[in-house]
Each structure stands twice: as C-alpha cells, then as structure tokens.
Amino acid sequence: MDRVVEGKWKRDYPKPEKEKRALRAILKEVNADVVAFQEIGKRPFLNELWMDLNVTNGPIYPHAIWMPPGDPEEVRHLALFSKIPFRAIRMHRDFEFPYFGGRKTPDRGVLEVTFESNGIKWTLFNLHLKSKWTERKDDPEATIRREREARAIRNYLRKSNPPQSNPLYLVVGDFNDHRNSAPLRRFLQVNDTVLTSMVPCEDSRGHRWTHHWGKADSYSRFDYILATPQMLTRQVAGSAKIVDGPHSILASDHRMIFADFQF
C-alpha cells in the first residue's frame, strides 16, 4: 500500500515495524471482542497481524474475515477479527447508485457480519466510504459520490432491517466526513424515523478527533460507531472511548474508537 513514511511518500510500501508494534500494543490494551479494520492491505498482511498477535501475547482471535474489494484496483480492504463465532457473513459489492450519468458501487464494498451473544442476534456493518480525493472537478472532495454511497448502503439497511422491527445493529468505520455532513445524516434518520445514533466517543482529554492529516497538520472526526435505538440501550455507560495513549500516534493516522455493549 502507498503510505507516508518519515515524511516521505512511498509507493507500495509495507507498514513499518514500529507502527506494527504500536498497533499490536493498542489491540492488546483495548482487548476488544470484535475489531473492524478499514484500509488494511492484502490478505497476507491480515494474516501477519493475526500471527503476530498470537506470538506476542496479544488478544487471540479465532475468527477472521478479509473482504476482497468491488474494485479490483482497490488496495484498501475491509477486515474483521473476532472472539465471537460468526453466525452469518455477507460481502456486499453491488450497491449501485447513479453518478453523473453512469452507475457506480462503493469501491470497498460493505462487510456485514451477524453474531449471537447470550442467545441474542446482532449485526455489525463495516464500511469505508469514498475519500475526499476526487477524479472530477465537478465533484469537489467527492462529496456527491460519498453521499450517494451512503444513501445506497442506507437503503439496504432499511430494507434488510426495517426500523419498526427494532433491529440490533452497528454501522462502524471510516466515513471520511464530518458529523453534520450529508453522508452521516443519511444513516441517522429518514424524515421522522430515527435509524441510528452516533455513539459519542472521546479520548482521555475529552477530544473527539479520530484522524490526523500530517501534510496539513489538521485534525478531524471521520470515524464513527452508529447504533440503532435498540442497540443503544445495550451500550455500557461511559464505555465509548478513543484511544489516545503513546502508541496511537505511531499505529496509524486514524485513532481506534471502541464501545462496550451488554447482551
């Protein structure tokens, strides 16, 4: 994957060892039951992380998924580690939407995984919406495309999990936009019907940014956990956090967010 290493742009460059160590330290610290990844490389990189956790006393995850993208040229993939067995897995690559006279689908797709905890089924949707980099001058920061992606995914959520059925699901990942943006609003509400709410994560200082863009030295909140009203009743009070320890600045340009839910 292309990346910035020590201030220099490197093409097709592996994640440096110090960043891998920092990532493993964070995963060990949080010790989550389910970890959703965005922007991970090809399957061997996920396997390497899984094996490294096993031999460095990190959390043991018996269950793992890596999702091939809808776009064969896409190098950023969705993946998931879990201590909980999967009840069902669906890899969605066909959520079409209109875009300047043509048809598009989300480049990274959507990973849908259903679990069962203490006899209660619930679902996690892992996504990574289009970045602000755009190929079109008539769509600055790819705002239109990202909103269309969000709308197409949201329409599937409404159809597969009707709000009146009180569904239990989370939508998590890198939305590449701010909390008051159109893509985020698509997931939250349709007319007077509430679909999900943002789980208000913050770090030990009360800050809520999740992404640092080094080139501009800017800080943004792009990563979210969205929960249905029924799922929100199961959130453990005070559990929603953003990791801000010393390893967080090394592991990634994004900070890990997490929350606990009881079943």
N, C-alpha and C positions, 0 to 999 in steps of 0.2 A: 504494500500500500504506500502511496506517496505521503510524505509527512515532513514536518519541520523538525530538524534535529540540531540542537545548539544554535538556533537562529538561522540555519541554512536549510533550503528546500531540497529534499532528497526524493528522487523518484524510485518507486518500487523498493522501498527500504524497510527492513524488518523493525519491529518495535525494539528499542534499545533495552539492554538487560536491566539497567537501573529503573526504567519505567515498569518493566515486568515485575520486578521485586516489589515496587511500590503498590502495584495493582494487587498482587497476592496479599500484601500486608493489609490492605483495605478489606479485601474479601474475608480475611481471617478475623479482622476486628468486628465487622458487621455480622458475619456468620448467618447470613440470610438463608431461609429455606428455599427460596426461589430467586434466581438472579437473571434478569433480562439484559442482553447485550445489544447494542447498536454499534455500527462501524467496526465490527471485527472482521479480520481478513478471511482468507480461505479456510476450509475445514482443518487442515493441518495445524493452523495457529490456535484454533479452539482446542484441538487435541493436546497441543503442547501445554496450554494453560491448565487443562484438566489434569494432565500427568504431573505437572509441576506442583499443583496443589496437593496431590496425593503424597509426594515425597518430601514436602516441606511443612508437614503438619497443618496444612490448610484445611478448610472445610472439605468434606468428602461429598461429592455429588454423584450419586449412582445413575442419574438420568440427565441426558444432554440432547439438545437439538441444534442443528445448524441448518439454516434455510438458504438454499440457492436463490438468487435474486430473479426477478422477472426479466431484467435487462442483462443479457449475457456479458456486457462490458462493465457492469457494475462491480466495484471492488469492495464495497462496504456492505456487510451482511448482518442479518439478524441471527441471534442465537439465544440459547437459554440453558442454564444449569438448574437442577432441582434435586432436593432431597425427597420430594413427594412424587410418587409414581404418576405418570400421565394417564388420564382416562381417555383423552382424545386429542389428536393433533390435526390442525388444518393449516395448510400453507396457501395463502391467497395471493395470486398473481394476476387476477383477471378483473379487478375492479376498474372498469373503463369509465372515462369521463371525457367530455368534449373539450378541445383545446385548440383555439384558432383554426377552426375548420377541419381539424383532424380528431383522432381518438388517441388517448394516452392511458397508461396504467401507472400506478406507483412503482418507481424503479426498484425499490427494495421489497415490495410486497408487504404483507401483514402476516404475522405469525400468531395463530390462535391456539391456545392450549387450555384444555379443561382438566381440572383437578378434583379430587374428592378428599375433604378433610373432616374427620369425625362424622362421616355419612352425609356431608353437605357438599354438593357440587358447586363449583365456581370456576370462572373463566378469566384468563389473562390474555389481552391483546397487546402484542409487542409491535411497535411501529417506528419508523424513521422517515419523517416527511421530507420533501424536497428542500435542499439547502437554499440559501439566499443567492447563490451563484446562478446566473441565468444565461441562456443562449440567445435570448430575444430582447431587443431594445424596447419592444412594446410590452414587455412584462418585467419591469424593473424588480430586482431581487426575487424574481419568480413568485411574486405574491399571488398572482392569479392561479398559477399552476398548483401552488401549495393549498390554496383554498379549495380547488377542485378535487385534489387528492383527499383532503379531509372530508369533503361532502360525500364522495363516493364511499369512503370507509364508513362514515356515519350512517349512510343509508343502509349498508349491510347490517350494522349493529342494531338499528331499529327493526329491521325485518327479522333477523335471527333471534333477537332478544327484545320483544315488544315491551315498552315501558310499563304497561298495565300488568305485566306478569311479574313485576318486582324482581328483575334479574339480578344476579350476583356476578358482577364482572368489574375488572380493572382495565383501563387503557393506559399503557405506560410507554415511555420512550422519549426520543428527541423530536420535538415538534418544530424545531427551527424557527420559532416565532414567540412573540410576547403574549402575556396572559390576556390582553384585551384585543388580540388580533382576530381576524375573521376565521382562520383555521381552528383556533382554540374554541371560539364561540360555536362552531358547527357541532362540536362534540358535547357541549354543555346543555344546550336547550334548543327545542323546536317550538316556536310560538310560546304557549304557556306550559309546555311539557318539559320538565327537567329530565335530562338523560343522565348526566354525570355532574359531579362537582370536583373542583381541584382540591386535592389533599394538601394543606398548607405546610410544606416542608421548610425548615430553616436550619441554619448552622448554629454553632455554639455562641455566636455573636449576634444572632437574630437576623443575619443576612440571608437573602433568598436567591442570589445568583448561582447559576449552575454551569456557566460556560465562560471561559476567558479566551478572548482572541488576542494573542500576543502582538500581532502586527499593529493593531490599532490600540492596544492596551485597554480594551473595553470589556466590560462585564455584563452578561445578560442572563436572563432566566429563560432557557429553551427546553428544559427537561421537566416532565410533569408526571404525576400519578393522578389519574382521574378515576373516581369511584362512583358507581351507581348509588342512589339514595339508600337502597337496602344494604349494599356493601359498606357504605359509610357508617352504618350503625354498628358494624363489627370492627371498626378501627379502634385500636388501643389508644386511649387518650395520651397525648404527648409523645407518641412513638415516631411521628413523621420527622425525619432528620435529613440534613445534607452533610455529608462527610467533609470536615474541614481540617483534619489532622495534617501533620507534616508530609504524609505520603500523597495527599490529594493533589498537590501542585506538580508532582512528578508523574503520577499514574496516567493522567490524561488531561486534555484541555477541557473536559467535562468533569463535574464532580458527581459522585454517586449520591442518589437520593433513595430513601427507603422508608417503609412504614410497616407496622405490625397489625395483623387482623386476627381476631379470635373466632374459632368455629366450635 
